Amino acid sequence: MTGRAAPITSARVAEIDAAQAGPIDPQQLVRAGEPVIVRGYARDWPLVAAGRDGPQAAADYLLSFYGGRPGVGYTARADAGGRYFYDESLTRLDFEGERVQLDAYIGRMLAHLGDAGAPAFYVGSTDLDQYFPGLAAAGNDLALGGPAFAQCLRSIWIGNRTIASAHHDMSNNIACVAVGERRFTLFPPEQVANLYPGPLEPTPGGQVVSLVDFRDPDLARFPRFADARAAARVAELGPGDAVIYPALWWHHVEALADFNVMINFWWNEAPAFMDSPMNTLLHGLLSLRDRPEPEKRAWAALFDYYVFGPADRPVAHLPEAARGILAPLDTLSARQLRARLLQRINR
């Protein structure tokens, strides 16, 4: 397939209405393995109410909780169209990050309201409680119970018309639009090859991103993106709406208003002592990728047996005393295993 294709406009994410659905269980929704829109999940937030009175009212309310701590503002040229990306070499980012007072930086956003030629201004993934203490306790929060949410991370995202290129995160996510509008285009994890991931480093926001420009996909350069498009789900969200999606789902996020605020909630059901799978992938590049193909197939079989298959299969025929690190891990055994790995890596 050659040429260029129109932006994705179909395949909507399934949705429920928070007012009619009763108690929302994000864990149950995530375990179904698909993204879900929850209309009105945050409709009662005071921040959402302030946003209905316009960007200035939303900013005033938000900044009434600002503690004065400097954050990071990311500014992209107007001709980038809001997309935070790379230069032509793919070795350098094409936007600037700087330490800023968030009230002053938000003031720069507000000064460009209605300006079609404005630069893109973006405050991304900023810890809510550290930078805006008391905002969540003032009613801008979700009732998330259970041990899985004990380590839940709340982050705030503030900007004008910006684009976060398709990427994945290693935690489940509840993304709540408080002010403005956002469009999420989501892809299941198995679409990774069809999304043409860029370099592992540097990255625009900490995770590898798709090289495809969704505004004008070049199918001559990225032909398999046509298959990704067929698997895409689109979630269009207004103030008070949320989208919940599982870890490792790719998501391309467009902020569609002159002033946008989103609060998201990341959580993971894995025990805190578990290591990041990304470290395993990086070590796989070091130890497995460049081996002969027959060896790689053999190692794939071993990984299926010990890692990706049923956890009880490798130990079913072993007496309990002989199971060692094959037994379910806990904090102590995970620490011991990590020490063994470090000793081997640093030999």
C-alpha positions as CSV (number, residue, x, y, z in Angstrom):
1,M,0.0,0.0,0.0
2,T,1.3,3.4,-0.9
3,G,0.4,7.1,-0.4
4,R,-1.2,8.7,2.6
5,A,-4.3,8.0,4.6
6,A,-6.9,10.1,6.4
7,P,-6.7,10.3,10.2
8,I,-8.5,7.6,12.1
9,T,-12.1,8.4,12.7
10,S,-14.0,5.2,13.4
11,A,-14.0,2.2,15.8
12,R,-15.2,3.8,19.0
13,V,-14.3,2.6,22.5
14,A,-17.2,1.0,24.4
15,E,-18.7,3.2,27.1
16,I,-20.8,3.2,30.2
17,D,-22.5,6.0,32.1
18,A,-21.3,6.5,35.6
19,A,-24.7,7.8,36.7
20,Q,-26.4,4.6,35.6
21,A,-23.7,2.0,36.1
22,G,-23.6,2.0,39.9
23,P,-20.2,1.5,41.6
24,I,-17.3,1.5,39.2
25,D,-14.7,-1.2,39.6
26,P,-11.7,-0.2,37.5
27,Q,-9.9,-3.5,38.2
28,Q,-12.8,-5.5,36.8
29,L,-13.0,-3.3,33.7
30,V,-9.2,-3.7,33.1
31,R,-9.3,-7.4,33.6
32,A,-11.7,-7.6,30.6
33,G,-8.7,-6.6,28.5
34,E,-10.3,-3.7,26.6
35,P,-10.5,0.1,27.1
36,V,-13.8,1.5,28.4
37,I,-15.1,5.1,28.5
38,V,-16.9,6.1,31.7
39,R,-19.0,9.1,30.9
40,G,-19.3,11.5,33.8
41,Y,-16.9,9.6,36.1
42,A,-15.5,12.9,37.3
43,R,-18.5,15.1,36.6
44,D,-18.9,16.2,40.2
45,W,-15.3,17.5,40.6
46,P,-15.1,21.2,41.5
47,L,-12.3,21.5,38.9
48,V,-14.8,20.4,36.2
49,A,-17.3,22.9,37.5
50,A,-14.8,25.7,37.4
51,G,-13.9,24.7,33.8
52,R,-17.4,25.2,32.7
53,D,-16.9,28.9,33.5
54,G,-14.0,29.1,31.1
55,P,-10.2,28.6,31.0
56,Q,-9.4,31.5,33.3
57,A,-11.8,30.3,36.0
58,A,-10.3,26.8,35.7
59,A,-6.8,28.1,36.0
60,D,-7.7,30.3,39.0
61,Y,-9.2,27.4,40.8
62,L,-6.3,25.0,40.0
63,L,-3.7,27.6,41.0
64,S,-5.4,28.2,44.3
65,F,-3.9,24.9,45.3
66,Y,-0.4,25.4,43.8
67,G,2.3,25.2,46.4
68,G,4.9,27.2,44.4
69,R,7.2,24.3,43.7
70,P,8.9,24.7,40.3
71,G,7.9,22.1,37.7
72,V,8.8,21.3,34.1
73,G,7.2,23.0,31.1
74,Y,7.6,21.7,27.6
75,T,7.3,24.2,24.8
76,A,7.1,23.2,21.1
77,R,7.3,25.6,18.1
78,A,4.0,26.6,16.6
79,D,4.9,24.9,13.3
80,A,5.1,21.6,15.0
81,G,1.3,21.6,15.3
82,G,1.3,20.6,18.9
83,R,3.2,17.3,18.3
84,Y,6.0,16.6,20.7
85,F,8.5,14.6,18.7
86,Y,12.0,14.4,17.3
87,D,14.1,16.3,14.8
88,E,14.9,14.7,11.5
89,S,17.8,12.7,12.9
90,L,15.6,11.0,15.5
91,T,18.4,11.5,17.9
92,R,17.3,14.8,19.5
93,L,13.9,16.1,20.6
94,D,12.3,19.0,18.7
95,F,11.0,20.8,21.8
96,E,12.4,22.5,24.9
97,G,11.9,21.5,28.5
98,E,12.6,24.1,31.2
99,R,12.2,24.5,35.0
100,V,9.3,26.9,35.5
101,Q,6.9,28.3,38.1
102,L,3.7,26.6,37.0
103,D,1.5,29.6,37.7
104,A,3.7,31.7,35.3
105,Y,3.8,28.9,32.7
106,I,0.0,28.5,32.8
107,G,-0.2,32.3,32.4
108,R,1.7,31.9,29.1
109,M,-0.9,29.4,28.0
110,L,-3.8,31.7,28.9
111,A,-2.1,34.6,27.1
112,H,-2.4,32.6,23.8
113,L,-6.1,31.6,24.1
114,G,-7.6,31.8,20.6
115,D,-4.2,32.2,18.9
116,A,-4.0,29.7,16.0
117,G,-0.3,30.4,15.8
118,A,0.5,29.7,19.4
119,P,3.4,27.5,20.5
120,A,2.4,24.3,22.2
121,F,2.6,24.5,26.0
122,Y,2.6,21.3,28.1
123,V,3.0,20.3,31.7
124,G,3.0,16.5,31.6
125,S,2.8,13.8,34.3
126,T,3.2,16.1,37.3
127,D,2.6,14.6,40.7
128,L,-0.8,15.9,41.8
129,D,-0.2,15.9,45.6
130,Q,3.3,17.4,45.5
131,Y,2.5,20.3,43.2
132,F,-1.2,20.9,44.0
133,P,-1.6,19.8,47.6
134,G,-5.2,19.6,48.8
135,L,-6.7,19.5,45.3
136,A,-7.7,15.9,45.5
137,A,-9.0,16.2,49.0
138,A,-11.2,19.1,47.9
139,G,-13.3,16.6,45.9
140,N,-11.2,16.2,42.8
141,D,-10.6,12.5,43.3
142,L,-12.1,9.0,42.6
143,A,-13.2,6.6,45.3
144,L,-10.7,3.8,44.6
145,G,-10.6,1.1,47.2
146,G,-8.7,-2.1,47.7
147,P,-5.0,-3.0,48.0
148,A,-4.3,-2.6,44.3
149,F,-4.8,1.2,44.7
150,A,-2.7,1.6,47.8
151,Q,0.2,2.6,45.6
152,C,-1.9,4.5,43.0
153,L,-0.1,7.4,41.4
154,R,-2.1,10.6,40.6
155,S,-0.7,12.9,38.0
156,I,-1.9,16.1,36.4
157,W,-1.5,17.2,32.8
158,I,-2.0,20.8,31.7
159,G,-1.6,22.3,28.3
160,N,-3.1,23.9,25.2
161,R,-3.5,22.0,21.9
162,T,-0.9,19.3,22.2
163,I,-0.3,15.8,20.8
164,A,1.4,13.0,22.7
165,S,2.4,10.4,20.1
166,A,1.3,6.9,20.5
167,H,3.1,5.2,23.4
168,H,2.4,2.6,26.1
169,D,2.7,2.7,29.9
170,M,3.5,-0.2,32.3
171,S,0.5,0.5,34.6
172,N,-3.2,0.4,34.2
173,N,-4.7,3.9,33.7
174,I,-7.8,5.9,34.5
175,A,-7.5,9.2,32.6
176,C,-10.1,11.8,33.7
177,V,-10.6,14.9,31.6
178,A,-11.3,17.8,33.9
179,V,-11.1,20.8,31.5
180,G,-11.2,20.9,27.7
181,E,-11.4,17.9,25.4
182,R,-9.2,15.0,24.6
183,R,-9.1,12.3,22.0
184,F,-7.4,9.0,22.8
185,T,-6.6,6.6,20.0
186,L,-5.8,3.2,21.5
187,F,-4.2,0.0,20.1
188,P,-3.8,-3.4,21.7
189,P,-0.3,-4.4,22.6
190,E,0.1,-6.9,19.8
191,Q,0.0,-4.0,17.3
192,V,3.5,-2.9,18.4
193,A,5.2,-3.8,15.0
194,N,2.5,-2.0,13.0
195,L,3.0,1.2,15.0
196,Y,6.7,1.5,14.1
197,P,8.2,2.3,17.5
198,G,11.0,4.9,17.6
199,P,14.3,4.8,19.5
200,L,14.4,3.5,23.1
201,E,16.2,6.7,24.0
202,P,15.8,9.6,23.9
203,T,12.0,9.6,24.1
204,P,9.6,12.5,24.2
205,G,8.1,11.5,27.5
206,G,9.9,8.5,29.0
207,Q,8.4,5.8,26.8
208,V,9.1,4.8,23.2
209,V,6.7,6.4,20.8
210,S,5.3,5.6,17.3
211,L,7.0,7.3,14.5
212,V,3.8,7.6,12.5
213,D,2.2,11.1,12.3
214,F,-1.4,10.2,12.9
215,R,-2.5,13.6,11.4
216,D,-1.2,12.4,8.0
217,P,0.0,8.8,8.1
218,D,2.5,8.0,5.4
219,L,1.7,4.5,4.3
220,A,4.5,4.4,1.8
221,R,7.0,4.7,4.6
222,F,4.9,2.9,7.3
223,P,2.7,0.4,5.3
224,R,1.8,-1.8,8.3
225,F,0.1,1.1,10.0
226,A,-2.9,0.3,7.9
227,D,-3.3,-2.9,10.0
228,A,-2.9,-0.9,13.2
229,R,-5.6,1.5,12.0
230,A,-8.0,-1.4,11.6
231,A,-7.4,-2.5,15.2
232,A,-7.6,1.1,16.7
233,R,-10.2,2.2,19.2
234,V,-11.1,5.9,19.6
235,A,-12.3,7.6,22.8
236,E,-13.4,11.2,22.6
237,L,-13.8,12.7,26.0
238,G,-15.2,15.9,27.4
239,P,-15.1,17.5,30.9
240,G,-15.9,14.9,33.5
241,D,-15.4,11.9,31.2
242,A,-12.7,9.2,31.7
243,V,-11.2,6.4,29.8
244,I,-9.9,3.3,31.6
245,Y,-7.4,1.0,29.8
246,P,-5.0,-1.8,30.6
247,A,-1.3,-1.6,30.9
248,L,0.8,-1.8,27.7
249,W,-2.1,-0.6,25.5
250,W,-0.7,2.0,23.1
251,H,-2.4,5.4,23.3
252,H,-2.1,8.5,21.1
253,V,-3.5,11.5,23.0
254,E,-4.7,14.8,21.5
255,A,-5.7,17.7,23.6
256,L,-8.3,19.6,21.5
257,A,-9.1,22.8,23.3
258,D,-7.1,26.0,24.0
259,F,-6.7,25.0,27.6
260,N,-6.9,21.4,28.9
261,V,-6.4,19.7,32.3
262,M,-6.4,16.0,32.8
263,I,-5.8,14.0,36.0
264,N,-4.9,10.3,35.7
265,F,-4.6,7.4,38.1
266,W,-1.9,4.8,37.4
267,W,-2.1,1.5,39.3
268,N,-0.7,-2.0,38.9
269,E,-1.8,-5.2,40.6
270,A,1.8,-6.6,40.6
271,P,3.4,-6.7,44.1
272,A,5.7,-3.8,44.8
273,F,8.7,-6.1,45.1
274,M,8.5,-7.1,41.5
275,D,11.0,-5.6,39.1
276,S,10.1,-3.7,35.9
277,P,9.6,-5.9,32.9
278,M,11.4,-3.2,30.9
279,N,14.6,-4.2,32.7
280,T,14.0,-7.8,31.5
281,L,13.6,-6.6,27.9
282,L,16.8,-4.6,28.0
283,H,18.7,-7.5,29.5
284,G,17.1,-9.7,26.7
285,L,18.7,-7.3,24.1
286,L,22.0,-7.9,25.9
287,S,21.8,-11.7,26.3
288,L,19.4,-13.1,23.7
289,R,18.6,-11.0,20.6
290,D,21.8,-11.6,18.7
291,R,22.1,-15.3,19.3
292,P,21.6,-17.8,16.4
293,E,18.0,-18.3,15.5
294,P,17.9,-22.0,16.7
295,E,19.1,-20.9,20.1
296,K,16.5,-18.1,20.2
297,R,13.7,-20.5,19.5
298,A,15.0,-22.8,22.2
299,W,15.1,-19.9,24.7
300,A,11.6,-18.9,23.7
301,A,10.5,-22.4,24.6
302,L,12.2,-22.1,28.0
303,F,10.6,-18.6,28.6
304,D,7.2,-20.0,27.7
305,Y,7.7,-22.8,30.2
306,Y,9.2,-20.8,33.1
307,V,7.7,-17.3,32.6
308,F,4.8,-17.0,30.3
309,G,3.0,-20.3,30.9
310,P,1.1,-21.4,34.1
311,A,3.1,-20.4,37.1
312,D,2.5,-23.8,38.8
313,R,3.6,-25.9,35.9
314,P,7.4,-25.8,36.5
315,V,6.9,-26.8,40.2
316,A,4.1,-29.3,40.0
317,H,6.4,-32.3,40.0
318,L,8.8,-30.9,42.6
319,P,8.6,-31.3,46.3
320,E,8.0,-28.0,48.1
321,A,11.5,-28.0,49.7
322,A,13.1,-28.2,46.3
323,R,11.2,-25.4,44.5
324,G,13.6,-22.6,45.5
325,I,13.1,-19.5,43.3
326,L,10.5,-21.3,41.3
327,A,8.1,-21.0,44.2
328,P,5.9,-17.9,44.4
329,L,8.1,-14.8,45.2
330,D,7.7,-12.6,48.3
331,T,9.6,-9.6,49.4
332,L,12.5,-11.6,50.9
333,S,12.9,-14.1,48.1
334,A,12.6,-11.3,45.5
335,R,15.4,-9.4,47.3
336,Q,17.6,-12.6,47.3
337,L,16.9,-13.2,43.6
338,R,17.8,-9.6,42.7
339,A,21.1,-9.9,44.6
340,R,21.9,-13.1,42.6
341,L,21.2,-11.3,39.4
342,L,23.3,-8.3,40.3
343,Q,26.1,-10.6,41.2
344,R,25.9,-12.4,37.8
345,I,25.6,-9.2,35.8
346,N,28.5,-7.5,37.5
347,R,30.8,-10.5,37.3
